[in-house]
Amino acid sequence: MKERFPASLVQIHYHDRPGGVRRVMDDYSAAFSRIAGHDAPNFRVCCRSGDRRYLHSSGIDLPAADYHVFRTRQSYQRSVETLTGRLMRIFMSLPLRFPAAIIGHNLNLGKNPALSAAFAGCARILGGGDNRYRFFSMMHDFAEAGRIDLLRRLRRLTEQGIDSYHELYAAGAPVHFIVPNQFSAQLSGLKEKEITVLPHPAGNTVHTIDPLSSGEIRAELRLLARRDGLRFDPGRKLYFFPSRMIYRKNILEALLVAAVLLDGSLVTGACGRTAADRRRMSAAMRIARQYGLSLAIDPSRLPYFRKENSGAKERNPFSPLYPGVDCILTTSLAEGFGYSLVEPWAYGRPVIGRRPAGISLPPGMESAPLYDRFPVPCSWVDVEECYRRFVAGYYQAFGKRYVPLQSFRAVVVREETIDFGMLDDRRQADILTRILRCDADRGILEALANKPAPGWPGMAQFNRPDARLINRMQNTVRGWSDDRFDDAFVKCLTRRTLPAVSRVWYRRIAAFYRRTRNFRLISPVHLSNL
């Protein structure tokens, strides 16, 4: 019997702060409204911050869903019981029409493992059977891919006798899994009836907001930078870093490439929410002020965006800027959907920067200006200290067998260079200030950057005009259109969730990333031989 498309949608996430997951939730809500009708029940459940209005869905505040670190087994179990009861009351009290789709986002990361356990518990109670409730787990990425802090927390729970992975991956629950790319599907080892690849549309908001002109953008950014005590030169080539300033986005590399090597102006997204993120932003601002680099931060603070976003939180804060900037710069070490790569391309903007591990580029996207490593001289870095940091973090996460220093050097060091992205913030800042203080060192780095090398295309690729851009962009937009996504969305949510089975496939994911060559953030993609 052919299943019906759900008549209601409920999405669950830890929080509602800016980021890729919220973008996905926004677009899922919009797609559901287009397909099921604007009057169809459409909700999102999370700990929210800021404006609570949405274009296509209603918000339900669940403060206990936000990120949480559990120190004891008892506090974890109490939270699981509280969240399970709260979610069950929400499901029972909402004016849902059936069948109802319940989608949990990124719950496999375990940023609040009690929420993951509560989601799995509700699926065991309500899922399967008559299929009135269909539970889906959308896995944007994996903690095992390099999120050391999360792996440490999960290991502590395991040491206290809590089978956290069992809950993160909803073992024994009738849950259908969704992933954004074929790589993740193959990694899971699940059968086709248990998992769906649902690529996200990058071009779904193209031209829905009137773009700012280049002159307007530059004038407003100059005023914004002045408020922060920064210098912004509107006459230089403008590079846009459309990401938050968090660890894996690698902001100091973006500043080095755009404002130093390319002698341009850089505009970045907002700061992340942690103390480490604030320190990272402060370091970038301090260096920019001291050496006169052209930098503006967080364009969502501009009057234009406050006006445009006053009625709806779902508007993309970056899309109006794309037409008015010269180039998009992305230096992210790891991505889930890869918005910062694919979305600007759908707007017809050239993109340069890193190619994050595990990301599949859309057909036709120009990849020549993308790199896998940014080489800096080994003589500027204490490789043994990098090795000790690598070993400490990696062993704590996985209990990996010992990797000799000689083997580490053989893979990490190439032609007497090391990847800038491997270094922590302090060492990145040291290199950045070094070349800004010393013209001779700057000349050394510029000569190195101009020379193509394995994983590095050379600076000439960054300024190469691409006459094929418009034609290729049109192919990309067609491939990521609303209609195409809606078709895939219907097929995904029409799936019947299977009866509870024992799932141990998360062990495959952990085993894959225990192999050093696959570990992304501590050892980027070029660590292929350890």
Disulfide bonds with the S-S distance in Angstrom:
none
